[in-house]
Amino acid sequence: MSEAPARCGVIGFPLAHTRSPELHRAFAEQCGLAQGYSVLAVPDSDFEPAVRTFFANGGCGLNVTLPYKQRALELADSASERAVRAGAANVLARQALGTVLADNVDGVGFLRDLKRLQFDPRDSKVCMLGAGGAAAGVTGALLEAGVGAVGVLNRSVGRAQSLISRMDDRRVTELSGEGGTFDLVINATSASLANECPEFPDELVGRATLAYDLVYAREPTPFMQRAAGLGARVSDGWGMLVEQAAESFFVWHGVRPDTDPLRLETR
């Protein structure tokens, strides 16, 4: 009798445009692994019950997206160090005894895409636009990679200070005024999802800057368009999405798929 497919999925709201099912279907085919993958678009009040029901019924793993990353961390039985540091989880995985582990693979996916873009983060000067879970996950990974400094620019000073406190590293500071030109400017806000551009001074971006939008899009986002107009090299988050999907696949199954075929495909 053939083995039953591992039950995985993505949970968030809304999820009309998620690309996760096609990525995980391709990874499963590539690795010869039987996996079902569901899209769980659940409203706010149904999040915790939906997660508990999923795992109680034998679910293997969930990708977690907006707006539930912080709540995913809170409901898990245990958490990885990178999820704790980020204060958010974008992966939930069923463990051997039925407990649920929270993990955050945003930083891993981001660093792998930086390598593809031939950007070395060591000793670099980074500006982080935004201070939410994605910003925290990426900032933690950059610190581990040896970044020189991270300036956080966020509309809410309180949230910026919360991120800085969570990182607990002297290299991470609030960027409240002019900070000069940065090697890497990251849009970790949700502005691109609304087809808007986050506010930032023109002086932050120069011709040697890589401007990276964590949102993936078929066309350049408003942030990318503005940064390119200022002379920067730009990238959206498609490569990061593919890489973090592969890492979540590894967390669930212990197998790391080849990302090149999907990362290089036409979108």
Number of C-alpha atoms within 10 A of each C-alpha: 3 5 7 9 12 17 18 25 22 23 27 20 17 14 16 8 6 13 15 19 17 12 19 22 15 16 22 19 12 11 12 9 15 14 19 17 19 14 17 20 16 17 13 11 8 10 19 16 10 16 21 14 11 18 20 13 9 13 19 23 28 28 26 26 20 15 16 20 26 20 15 27 27 17 16 19 13 17 23 13 12 22 27 19 21 28 23 26 32 27 30 31 25 21 14 7 6 14 13 22 22 28 27 33 26 31 25 20 24 26 21 16 22 17 11 11 13 9 14 15 20 14 14 17 20 26 27 25 23 24 26 21 26 26 22 28 27 24 28 22 21 23 19 11 14 13 20 15 20 25 21 25 22 23 13 11 15 11 16 23 17 15 25 22 13 16 20 12 13 10 14 25 20 17 17 12 8 11 13 12 19 22 21 25 25 23 27 23 21 18 18 21 13 9 11 12 19 17 12 15 11 13 12 19 26 21 15 13 22 25 28 23 27 24 19 19 15 9 10 16 23 18 25 23 15 17 24 20 13 16 15 22 18 22 24 22 18 23 24 25 23 24 29 26 26 22 23 26 24 13 19 19 16 10 16 17 19 14 18 11 8 17 17 11 7 6 10
